[in-house]
Amino acid sequence: MSAIPAHTLLTPDEMAQADAAAAASGIPSFDLMVRAGHAVAATALRRFPAALRFVVFCGPGNNGGDGYVAASALAASGVAVAVFAVGDPGVLRGDARLAFEKWGGQPAALEEFQPRAGDVVIDALFGAGLSRDLPENVQQVITQVNEASLPVLAVDLPSGICGLTGRSRGVAFRADCSVTFMARKPGHLLLPGRSLCGDVEVFDIGIPARIVLAAAGRIQENRIELWRRFLPFSGADSHKYKRGHLGVFSGPAASTGAARLSALSGLKTGAGLVTVASPENAMAINANHLTAIMLRQVGGSDDLNAWLETAKLSAFVLGPAFGIGERARDFSLALRNHPLVLDADGITSFRDDPQTLFDAFSSGEPHLIMTPHEGEFGRLFPDLAADPNLGKVEKAQKAAERAHAVIVYKGADTVIAAPDGRANINSNGPASLATAGSGDVLAGMIGALLAQGMPAFEAACAGVYLHAEAAHLAGPGSTAEDLAAQAGRAMANLADPIGSGRC
């Protein structure tokens, strides 16, 4: 078992730091390249035993060097190998040049490639460090391979995908599998990279774990081991008052369902008490639908202040179908000293003056969690959203720092970021989460974890993960109501992972 935790991610720059530190420690860098190339060759032979020809595309850097080593190992195994290179391999330097010389052949120009039946492509062109658009000739070959539906094994990442952001730089290979080294890169988890990598295999090529972990930064995969110790599992002495009181704000009479979804998911996720705070015109309809969840009339700021003075409330959810405008702003600011999940209409209400919100929650430990989707993120952080040089993780990190809040930047590749720079990329969410009301359920689940005393960042990370697990339990075609109903089971499965089938 590797000493490098599975949640570890390395940006391309961090991987380069680890490579350099390994070399400085006395490990020959060419030995690392040889191990990487042999891992690629072994994976190719194992995964594609029926290949008639392995076509190795070699780039102008160390990724290409891995390709030359792989080509040598494949040829030594007796299979047919053809090598195509970008540019003049005679100008290669360092380890890549040594790998080319040890291969000993003369590659064809990349433009000469013509697909054959039985070909398997090994993409060793650019890997994770790509930071510019691909040359036109490379894009043409990638398109040719994709259109021919040839199997592709990518070295590190499919060429055309940025290892930091997961973005495509023009076009990219659609790989059947990707072989990476020591740890995955953010681009393996962020879209569209995640959908183009195929199966990702991580190989230990001999860099000591202490060097890898010293190079690793603050971006990780959102996994249980990062926040499990903060989860509020109930003991024998537990009772409802120990498990926190969550307040969820309802919209007007015609828009009450979202708040009830949040409240139900909050109750299922373990909050001891949940109260829906309702305007007068929605009291009757909410009362007709609530049983275990309590109900209180909260019409304006005076009602809210009176409630805060008389009830022991632990956390709040504001925004799902609440309505956009002054009332949402006033209520949010009144909650500045309380843990708050601000979602949907609550976020949009501050689009003209986000700094007022940020200032209100700027003191103390972070206790504001905002859960924007792409459009809502752009309303509060238009400059970050429009910056083409920033990836999703960087945008979330900068937004969290600016707002002194935890940002849950939603999507199929949800990113959770804290003001201190930590960022977790979530990867367990199924496509069934793309359904109306799903975000309301997420807000309630995070709110319940806040109410039970979890720190804001850990509550957000756990809520996002559990939300996805609830979707797996609910199954394809599930609705938000099904999702909310499964929230408790998802939570219970973390306490008993053997019985969960997933956790």
Summary of the structure (lengths in Angstrom):
residues: 503
radius of gyration: 25.9
end to end distance: 19.1
largest distance: 81.8
contacts: 1864
relative contact order: 0.10
helix: 46%
strand: 15%
